[in-house]
Amino acid sequence: MKLLVLSAATDDVDAIARTIAADNLSAALGFYDAVESTYTLLTVFPGVGTKRAAAEQALAGLRSYGVRGFRNYIVYIIPRSDRVEIVRVLHAARDRQRLLGVREP
C-alpha cells in the first residue's frame, strides 16, 4: 500500500526530533528510525491501532498507533482504499481535541 505523509506530520516529527536531540542526539536519530519503522508497519497493516471519532468528515476513519519504542508519541493515520495517510505525529499529552478534533470516549 502507498504511503502519504502530510506536511503537518513531517513537521511534527522534525519538531519532536529536535526536542529529543537537545538532550540526546542518538535518541533523536533513533526516533527517526522508529517513525520510519512504524510507518512501514502501518502500510502493511493499516487496520492496526485504535479507532478515533473525529469531528471533521475529512478525518473519517482516523486511527492512532504508538511509535515503536517511543510509545509516548502517537501516529494518527487514515487508511484509504489506495494509500495510508499519515495525518499527524503527536505526543500523547497534546490536546488531540484541539489539534485534530478527536472526540475522546
N, CA, C and O atoms as a MOPAC input file, in Angstrom:
PM7 MOZYME 1SCF
protein

 N      0.84500 1    -1.17600 1     0.00000 1
 C      0.00000 1     0.00000 1     0.00000 1
 C      0.88800 1     1.23600 1     0.00000 1
 O      1.95800 1     1.23800 1     0.61000 1
 N      0.45100 1     2.26900 1    -0.67400 1
 C      1.19600 1     3.53000 1    -0.73800 1
 C      1.11000 1     4.27400 1     0.58600 1
 O      0.19500 1     4.06900 1     1.38400 1
 N      2.08000 1     5.13100 1     0.79100 1
 C      2.15100 1     5.94400 1     1.99700 1
 C      2.17200 1     7.41000 1     1.59800 1
 O      2.95500 1     7.81700 1     0.74000 1
 N      1.32000 1     8.19100 1     2.21800 1
 C      1.30600 1     9.63900 1     2.02300 1
 C      1.46900 1    10.28500 1     3.38800 1
 O      0.59300 1    10.17200 1     4.24500 1
 N      2.59000 1    10.95900 1     3.58500 1
 C      2.85300 1    11.65100 1     4.84700 1
 C      2.52900 1    13.12500 1     4.63500 1
 O      3.19100 1    13.80800 1     3.85400 1
 N      1.51400 1    13.60400 1     5.33000 1
 C      1.11900 1    15.00500 1     5.19400 1
 C      2.18100 1    15.91100 1     5.81800 1
 O      2.90600 1    15.50600 1     6.72700 1
 N      2.25800 1    17.12700 1     5.31800 1
 C      3.31000 1    18.05000 1     5.77000 1
 C      3.23700 1    18.32000 1     7.26700 1
 O      4.27200 1    18.49900 1     7.90900 1
 N      2.03900 1    18.35200 1     7.83000 1
 C      1.91900 1    18.57400 1     9.27800 1
 C      2.59900 1    17.45200 1    10.05400 1
 O      3.22600 1    17.70100 1    11.08300 1
 N      2.47800 1    16.22100 1     9.56800 1
 C      3.11400 1    15.08400 1    10.24000 1
 C      4.63500 1    15.16900 1    10.12300 1
 O      5.35200 1    14.88500 1    11.08300 1
 N      5.12000 1    15.55700 1     8.95500 1
 C      6.56800 1    15.72500 1     8.76700 1
 C      7.10000 1    16.80000 1     9.70700 1
 O      8.15000 1    16.63200 1    10.32600 1
 N      6.36600 1    17.90400 1     9.80700 1
 C      6.75700 1    18.97800 1    10.72400 1
 C      6.75100 1    18.49500 1    12.17000 1
 O      7.64600 1    18.82900 1    12.94700 1
 N      5.72800 1    17.70000 1    12.52800 1
 C      5.65400 1    17.15200 1    13.88800 1
 C      6.89200 1    16.31600 1    14.20700 1
 O      7.51400 1    16.49500 1    15.25400 1
 N      7.24400 1    15.40800 1    13.30500 1
 C      8.37500 1    14.50800 1    13.53000 1
 C      9.66600 1    15.30900 1    13.67800 1
 O     10.47200 1    15.03500 1    14.56800 1
 N      9.85800 1    16.28700 1    12.81700 1
 C     11.07600 1    17.10800 1    12.90200 1
 C     11.13500 1    17.88700 1    14.21400 1
 O     12.20100 1    17.99100 1    14.82100 1
 N     10.01300 1    18.43000 1    14.65400 1
 C      9.98500 1    19.18100 1    15.91900 1
 C     10.26500 1    18.26500 1    17.10700 1
 O     10.99600 1    18.63600 1    18.02600 1
 N      9.68600 1    17.07800 1    17.08500 1
 C      9.91900 1    16.12000 1    18.17000 1
 C     11.39400 1    15.72200 1    18.20300 1
 O     12.01200 1    15.69300 1    19.26800 1
 N     11.95100 1    15.41600 1    17.03700 1
 C     13.36400 1    15.00800 1    16.97100 1
 C     14.28100 1    16.12200 1    17.46000 1
 O     15.26700 1    15.84900 1    18.14400 1
 N     13.97600 1    17.37100 1    17.12100 1
 C     14.79200 1    18.49600 1    17.61300 1
 C     14.75000 1    18.56900 1    19.13200 1
 O     15.77300 1    18.80600 1    19.77500 1
 N     13.58900 1    18.36800 1    19.69400 1
 C     13.43600 1    18.40400 1    21.14900 1
 C     14.24100 1    17.28000 1    21.79600 1
 O     14.95100 1    17.50400 1    22.77600 1
 N     14.12900 1    16.08000 1    21.24800 1
 C     14.88000 1    14.95200 1    21.78800 1
 C     16.38300 1    15.18600 1    21.63600 1
 O     17.15500 1    14.88700 1    22.54700 1
 N     16.79900 1    15.72100 1    20.48200 1
 C     18.22400 1    15.94200 1    20.19600 1
 C     18.87300 1    16.93400 1    21.14800 1
 O     20.08100 1    16.87900 1    21.37500 1
 N     18.08000 1    17.83500 1    21.70200 1
 C     18.63000 1    18.80600 1    22.64800 1
 C     19.27800 1    18.10100 1    23.83500 1
 O     20.22600 1    18.61700 1    24.42700 1
 N     18.76400 1    16.91600 1    24.18100 1
 C     19.30800 1    16.14000 1    25.29300 1
 C     20.12000 1    14.93000 1    24.84800 1
 O     21.05000 1    14.50700 1    25.53500 1
 N     19.75200 1    14.36600 1    23.66800 1
 C     20.37800 1    13.11000 1    23.26900 1
 C     20.25100 1    12.92800 1    21.75500 1
 O     19.21300 1    12.49100 1    21.25800 1
 N     21.31000 1    13.26500 1    21.03700 1
 C     21.29700 1    13.17600 1    19.57500 1
 C     21.05200 1    11.75000 1    19.09800 1
 O     20.31400 1    11.53200 1    18.13700 1
 N     21.65900 1    10.80000 1    19.75400 1
 C     21.48700 1     9.40100 1    19.37300 1
 C     20.02500 1     8.97600 1    19.48800 1
 O     19.51100 1     8.27300 1    18.61800 1
 N     19.36500 1     9.39600 1    20.54700 1
 C     17.94900 1     9.07200 1    20.72900 1
 C     17.09300 1     9.73300 1    19.64800 1
 O     16.11800 1     9.14400 1    19.18200 1
 N     17.45400 1    10.94700 1    19.25200 1
 C     16.70500 1    11.63600 1    18.19400 1
 C     16.82200 1    10.88400 1    16.87100 1
 O     15.83600 1    10.73100 1    16.15100 1
 N     18.01700 1    10.42200 1    16.55600 1
 C     18.20100 1     9.63200 1    15.34200 1
 C     17.42600 1     8.32000 1    15.43700 1
 O     16.86000 1     7.85000 1    14.45000 1
 N     17.40600 1     7.74000 1    16.62600 1
 C     16.61300 1     6.53700 1    16.85900 1
 C     15.13100 1     6.79200 1    16.69000 1
 O     14.39000 1     5.92000 1    16.23700 1
 N     14.69800 1     7.99400 1    17.05800 1
 C     13.29500 1     8.36000 1    16.88500 1
 C     12.93500 1     8.35900 1    15.40600 1
 O     11.90200 1     7.81400 1    15.01700 1
 N     13.78600 1     8.97100 1    14.57600 1
 C     13.52800 1     8.95300 1    13.12900 1
 C     13.41400 1     7.51700 1    12.61300 1
 O     12.51900 1     7.20800 1    11.82700 1
 N     14.31200 1     6.64700 1    13.05200 1
 C     14.26300 1     5.24900 1    12.62700 1
 C     12.97000 1     4.57900 1    13.09200 1
 O     12.35200 1     3.82400 1    12.34100 1
 N     12.56500 1     4.85800 1    14.32900 1
 C     11.35300 1     4.27100 1    14.87700 1
 C     10.11600 1     4.75100 1    14.12600 1
 O      9.18800 1     3.97700 1    13.89400 1
 N     10.10400 1     6.01600 1    13.74900 1
 C      8.98000 1     6.55600 1    12.98000 1
 C      8.89400 1     5.84400 1    11.63100 1
 O      7.81100 1     5.43200 1    11.21500 1
 N     10.02200 1     5.69900 1    10.95000 1
 C     10.02800 1     5.00900 1     9.64800 1
 C      9.55900 1     3.56300 1     9.79600 1
 O      8.79500 1     3.06900 1     8.96700 1
 N     10.01100 1     2.89300 1    10.84300 1
 C      9.59500 1     1.51600 1    11.09700 1
 C      8.08800 1     1.44000 1    11.34800 1
 O      7.41500 1     0.52900 1    10.86700 1
 N      7.57700 1     2.39400 1    12.09600 1
 C      6.14200 1     2.44000 1    12.38500 1
 C      5.35300 1     2.70800 1    11.11300 1
 O      4.32300 1     2.07500 1    10.88100 1
 N      5.81800 1     3.62900 1    10.29300 1
 C      5.14400 1     3.90700 1     9.01300 1
 C      5.08300 1     2.64600 1     8.15600 1
 O      4.05100 1     2.34900 1     7.55400 1
 N      6.18200 1     1.90900 1     8.10300 1
 C      6.21200 1     0.67700 1     7.31100 1
 C      5.18100 1    -0.31500 1     7.82600 1
 O      4.44800 1    -0.91800 1     7.04200 1
 N      5.12300 1    -0.48400 1     9.14600 1
 C      4.12800 1    -1.37400 1     9.74700 1
 C      2.71700 1    -0.94100 1     9.36400 1
 O      1.87300 1    -1.77600 1     9.03800 1
 N      2.46500 1     0.36300 1     9.40300 1
 C      1.12000 1     0.87300 1     9.11600 1
 C      0.73100 1     0.70500 1     7.65700 1
 O     -0.45700 1     0.60100 1     7.35200 1
 N      1.68900 1     0.67600 1     6.75400 1
 C      1.35000 1     0.43700 1     5.35000 1
 C      1.02500 1    -1.03700 1     5.10200 1
 O      0.23200 1    -1.36900 1     4.22100 1
 N      1.64600 1    -1.91400 1     5.89100 1
 C      1.37600 1    -3.34500 1     5.76000 1
 C      0.08700 1    -3.73100 1     6.48500 1
 O     -0.68900 1    -4.55400 1     5.99800 1
 N     -0.13200 1    -3.12600 1     7.65400 1
 C     -1.30700 1    -3.42400 1     8.48300 1
 C     -2.05100 1    -2.12200 1     8.81100 1
 O     -2.00600 1    -1.66700 1     9.95400 1
 N     -2.72800 1    -1.52100 1     7.84000 1
 C     -3.36000 1    -0.21600 1     8.07200 1
 C     -4.51900 1    -0.23600 1     9.06800 1
 O     -4.96500 1     0.82000 1     9.51500 1
 N     -5.00700 1    -1.42200 1     9.41700 1
 C     -6.12100 1    -1.50700 1    10.35100 1
 C     -5.71500 1    -1.62800 1    11.80300 1
 O     -6.57700 1    -1.73900 1    12.67500 1
 N     -4.39800 1    -1.60900 1    12.08900 1
 C     -3.97400 1    -1.70500 1    13.48300 1
 C     -4.23300 1    -0.38400 1    14.19000 1
 O     -4.52300 1     0.63300 1    13.56000 1
 N     -4.12600 1    -0.42200 1    15.48500 1
 C     -4.29200 1     0.81000 1    16.24900 1
 C     -5.71700 1     0.99600 1    16.71400 1
 O     -6.56800 1     0.11800 1    16.57300 1
 N     -5.94500 1     2.15400 1    17.26500 1
 C     -7.22600 1     2.49000 1    17.88000 1
 C     -8.02600 1     3.38300 1    16.96900 1
 O     -7.51100 1     4.37000 1    16.44500 1
 N     -9.30700 1     3.03400 1    16.77400 1
 C    -10.20400 1     3.89600 1    16.00600 1
 C    -10.47200 1     5.15700 1    16.81500 1
 O    -10.63100 1     5.10500 1    18.03500 1
 N    -10.52000 1     6.27100 1    16.13300 1
 C    -10.80000 1     7.56000 1    16.77500 1
 C    -12.01200 1     8.19400 1    16.12600 1
 O    -12.17400 1     8.13900 1    14.90700 1
 N    -12.85500 1     8.79100 1    16.93000 1
 C    -14.01400 1     9.52200 1    16.41400 1
 C    -13.59100 1    10.95800 1    16.16000 1
 O    -13.22900 1    11.68000 1    17.08900 1
 N    -13.63700 1    11.36700 1    14.90700 1
 C    -13.21800 1    12.71900 1    14.54100 1
 C    -14.43500 1    13.56200 1    14.19400 1
 O    -15.39100 1    13.08100 1    13.58600 1
 N    -14.38300 1    14.81200 1    14.58700 1
 C    -15.49200 1    15.72300 1    14.33400 1
 C    -15.59600 1    16.09400 1    12.85600 1
 O    -16.69400 1    16.31900 1    12.34800 1
 N    -14.46000 1    16.15800 1    12.16900 1
 C    -14.44900 1    16.55600 1    10.76800 1
 C    -14.61700 1    15.34600 1     9.85700 1
 O    -13.99200 1    14.30900 1    10.07900 1
 N    -15.46100 1    15.47300 1     8.83000 1
 C    -15.67200 1    14.39200 1     7.87500 1
 C    -14.37300 1    14.03200 1     7.15500 1
 O    -14.16900 1    12.87200 1     6.79700 1
 N    -13.49500 1    15.00900 1     6.93900 1
 C    -12.22000 1    14.76100 1     6.25400 1
 C    -11.34200 1    13.79000 1     7.03800 1
 O    -10.43400 1    13.18300 1     6.47000 1
 N    -11.60100 1    13.63800 1     8.32900 1
 C    -10.81500 1    12.73000 1     9.16800 1
 C    -11.54400 1    11.42000 1     9.46900 1
 O    -11.15700 1    10.68400 1    10.37700 1
 N    -12.59500 1    11.13700 1     8.70700 1
 C    -13.33300 1     9.88700 1     8.90000 1
 C    -12.37800 1     8.70900 1     8.73000 1
 O    -11.56300 1     8.68800 1     7.80800 1
 N    -12.48300 1     7.74300 1     9.61400 1
 C    -11.62100 1     6.57000 1     9.57700 1
 C    -10.30800 1     6.74400 1    10.31900 1
 O     -9.43200 1     5.88200 1    10.24800 1
 N    -10.16800 1     7.85600 1    11.03000 1
 C     -8.92600 1     8.15500 1    11.75200 1
 C     -8.60700 1     7.04900 1    12.75800 1
 O     -9.48100 1     6.56300 1    13.47500 1
 N     -7.32600 1     6.66500 1    12.78900 1
 C     -6.82000 1     5.66900 1    13.72400 1
 C     -5.54600 1     6.20200 1    14.34400 1
 O     -4.92500 1     7.11800 1    13.80500 1
 N     -5.14800 1     5.62800 1    15.48600 1
 C     -3.89900 1     6.03800 1    16.12700 1
 C     -3.09800 1     4.80600 1    16.51200 1
 O     -3.63900 1     3.74200 1    16.81500 1
 N     -1.77000 1     5.00000 1    16.48500 1
 C     -0.86900 1     3.90500 1    16.82400 1
 C      0.41900 1     4.51000 1    17.37500 1
 O      0.93000 1     5.48900 1    16.83100 1
 N      0.94000 1     3.93000 1    18.44900 1
 C      2.15600 1     4.45000 1    19.07900 1
 C      3.39900 1     4.19500 1    18.24100 1
 O      3.51600 1     3.15800 1    17.58900 1
 N      4.32100 1     5.14000 1    18.26300 1
 C      5.60100 1     4.97000 1    17.57500 1
 C      6.36500 1     3.86500 1    18.29100 1
 O      6.50900 1     3.89700 1    19.51300 1
 N      6.85000 1     2.89700 1    17.53800 1
 C      7.54700 1     1.74000 1    18.10900 1
 C      8.78900 1     2.20300 1    18.87000 1
 O      9.67800 1     2.83900 1    18.30500 1
 N      8.83400 1     1.87000 1    20.17200 1
 C      9.97400 1     2.23800 1    21.00300 1
 C      9.85800 1     3.61900 1    21.61700 1
 O     10.65600 1     3.98000 1    22.48200 1
 N      8.87800 1     4.39500 1    21.18500 1
 C      8.64200 1     5.75100 1    21.70400 1
 C      7.12800 1     5.89800 1    21.91200 1
 O      6.49700 1     6.76700 1    21.30900 1
 N      6.56500 1     5.06700 1    22.74600 1
 C      5.10500 1     4.94800 1    22.88600 1
 C      4.40400 1     6.21700 1    23.36300 1
 O      3.17800 1     6.29200 1    23.28900 1
 N      5.13600 1     7.21200 1    23.84800 1
 C      4.50000 1     8.47700 1    24.21000 1
 C      4.17000 1     9.31000 1    22.98200 1
 O      3.51000 1    10.34300 1    23.09500 1
 N      4.61400 1     8.87900 1    21.81900 1
 C      4.34300 1     9.58700 1    20.56700 1
 C      3.38800 1     8.75500 1    19.73200 1
 O      3.59500 1     7.55700 1    19.53500 1
 N      2.34800 1     9.39900 1    19.24700 1
 C      1.25200 1     8.71300 1    18.58000 1
 C      1.16200 1     9.16900 1    17.12600 1
 O      1.16300 1    10.36400 1    16.82800 1
 N      1.08300 1     8.18100 1    16.22400 1
 C      0.88200 1     8.44500 1    14.80200 1
 C     -0.61800 1     8.37900 1    14.53400 1
 O     -1.27900 1     7.41100 1    14.91000 1
 N     -1.14400 1     9.39700 1    13.89200 1
 C     -2.55300 1     9.43600 1    13.50200 1
 C     -2.63600 1     9.19600 1    12.00900 1
 O     -2.04100 1     9.92400 1    11.21500 1
 N     -3.38300 1     8.16400 1    11.63600 1
 C     -3.46800 1     7.77200 1    10.23500 1
 C     -4.91400 1     7.66700 1     9.76700 1
 O     -5.84200 1     7.52000 1    10.56200 1
 N     -5.07000 1     7.74600 1     8.46000 1
 C     -6.34900 1     7.43300 1     7.82600 1
 C     -6.06100 1     6.40900 1     6.73400 1
 O     -5.44100 1     6.73400 1     5.72200 1
 N     -6.51100 1     5.17200 1     6.93800 1
 C     -6.35700 1     4.18000 1     5.87800 1
 C     -7.36600 1     4.47900 1     4.76700 1
 O     -8.56300 1     4.59700 1     5.02900 1
 N     -6.89400 1     4.59700 1     3.55700 1
 C     -7.74500 1     4.80700 1     2.38300 1
 C     -7.68100 1     3.53800 1     1.53400 1
 O     -6.88900 1     2.64100 1     1.82200 1
 N     -8.49000 1     3.45900 1     0.51400 1
 C     -8.50000 1     2.25300 1    -0.32200 1
 C     -7.18400 1     2.05700 1    -1.06400 1
 O     -6.79600 1     0.92100 1    -1.33700 1
 N     -6.48600 1     3.15200 1    -1.39600 1
 C     -5.26900 1     3.04600 1    -2.19200 1
 C     -4.00300 1     3.52500 1    -1.48300 1
 O     -2.91300 1     3.47600 1    -2.05200 1
 N     -4.14800 1     3.98700 1    -0.24000 1
 C     -2.98800 1     4.53600 1     0.46200 1
 C     -3.27300 1     4.64300 1     1.96200 1
 O     -4.41100 1     4.51700 1     2.41300 1
 N     -2.20800 1     4.87600 1     2.70800 1
 C     -2.32200 1     5.21500 1     4.12300 1
 C     -1.82300 1     6.64200 1     4.26600 1
 O     -0.70100 1     6.95700 1     3.87200 1
 N     -2.65600 1     7.49900 1     4.82700 1
 C     -2.26700 1     8.89300 1     5.05600 1
 C     -1.81800 1     9.05600 1     6.49900 1
 O     -2.54400 1     8.71800 1     7.43400 1
 N     -0.61100 1     9.57900 1     6.66100 1
 C     -0.11200 1     9.92300 1     7.99300 1
 C     -0.51800 1    11.37600 1     8.21600 1
 O     -0.00200 1    12.27300 1     7.55000 1
 N     -1.43100 1    11.61000 1     9.14300 1
 C     -2.01600 1    12.93400 1     9.35900 1
 C     -1.16900 1    13.76900 1    10.31800 1
 O     -0.81400 1    14.90800 1    10.01200 1
 N     -0.85000 1    13.20000 1    11.47300 1
 C     -0.06100 1    13.90200 1    12.48700 1
 C      0.73100 1    12.88400 1    13.28600 1
 O      0.40600 1    11.69700 1    13.29800 1
 N      1.77400 1    13.36000 1    13.95500 1
 C      2.52700 1    12.57600 1    14.93700 1
 C      2.64600 1    13.49000 1    16.15200 1
 O      3.30600 1    14.52800 1    16.10400 1
 N      1.99200 1    13.08400 1    17.24800 1
 C      1.88200 1    13.96400 1    18.41200 1
 C      2.27600 1    13.24000 1    19.69000 1
 O      2.13800 1    12.02100 1    19.79600 1
 N      2.76800 1    14.00300 1    20.65600 1
 C      2.99300 1    13.45300 1    21.99600 1
 C      1.62400 1    13.14700 1    22.58700 1
 O      0.66100 1    13.88200 1    22.36300 1
 N      1.54500 1    12.07000 1    23.33500 1
 C      0.27200 1    11.63000 1    23.91000 1
 C     -0.36800 1    12.67300 1    24.82200 1
 O     -1.58300 1    12.65500 1    25.01800 1
 N      0.42700 1    13.57600 1    25.38000 1
 C     -0.10600 1    14.59400 1    26.28300 1
 C     -0.68700 1    15.80100 1    25.53800 1
 O     -1.30900 1    16.66800 1    26.15300 1
 N     -0.48600 1    15.86000 1    24.21500 1
 C     -1.00400 1    17.00400 1    23.45000 1
 C     -2.52300 1    16.97000 1    23.40100 1
 O     -3.12800 1    15.91300 1    23.58200 1
 N     -3.13200 1    18.09600 1    23.16100 1
 C     -4.59300 1    18.24000 1    23.12200 1
 C     -5.12600 1    17.77200 1    21.76600 1
 O     -5.22600 1    18.55300 1    20.81900 1
 N     -5.46800 1    16.47600 1    21.69400 1
 C     -5.96700 1    15.90400 1    20.43700 1
 C     -7.27900 1    16.53700 1    20.01400 1
 O     -7.54800 1    16.68300 1    18.82200 1
 N     -8.08700 1    16.90900 1    20.97700 1
 C     -9.36900 1    17.53700 1    20.65800 1
 C     -9.13000 1    18.82800 1    19.87400 1
 O     -9.78500 1    19.07800 1    18.86200 1
 N     -8.20900 1    19.62800 1    20.34000 1
 C     -7.93300 1    20.91900 1    19.67200 1
 C     -7.19300 1    20.72500 1    18.35900 1
 O     -7.50700 1    21.38600 1    17.37000 1
 N     -6.21500 1    19.82700 1    18.33400 1
 C     -5.36100 1    19.67000 1    17.15900 1
 C     -6.00400 1    18.86700 1    16.03400 1
 O     -5.74200 1    19.12200 1    14.85900 1
 N     -6.84000 1    17.90300 1    16.38600 1
 C     -7.42300 1    17.02000 1    15.36800 1
 C     -8.94300 1    17.00700 1    15.38400 1
 O     -9.56000 1    16.49600 1    14.44900 1
 N     -9.54800 1    17.54600 1    16.40300 1
 C    -10.98900 1    17.43900 1    16.51200 1
 C    -11.43000 1    16.03500 1    16.91800 1
 O    -12.53700 1    15.60200 1    16.59800 1
 N    -10.54000 1    15.32900 1    17.63100 1
 C    -10.82700 1    13.96500 1    18.06100 1
 C    -11.68300 1    14.01100 1    19.31700 1
 O    -11.37000 1    14.70400 1    20.28500 1
 N    -12.76700 1    13.25600 1    19.27300 1
 C    -13.64800 1    13.14500 1    20.44900 1
 C    -13.19400 1    11.94000 1    21.26200 1
 O    -13.14400 1    10.81800 1    20.75800 1
 N    -12.86900 1    12.18200 1    22.50400 1
 C    -12.44000 1    11.10100 1    23.40000 1
 C    -13.66900 1    10.42200 1    23.98300 1
 O    -14.67900 1    11.07500 1    24.24600 1
 N    -13.58100 1     9.09000 1    24.19000 1
 C    -14.73400 1     8.35100 1    24.76900 1
 C    -15.03100 1     8.77900 1    26.18600 1
 O    -15.95800 1     8.25900 1    26.80600 1

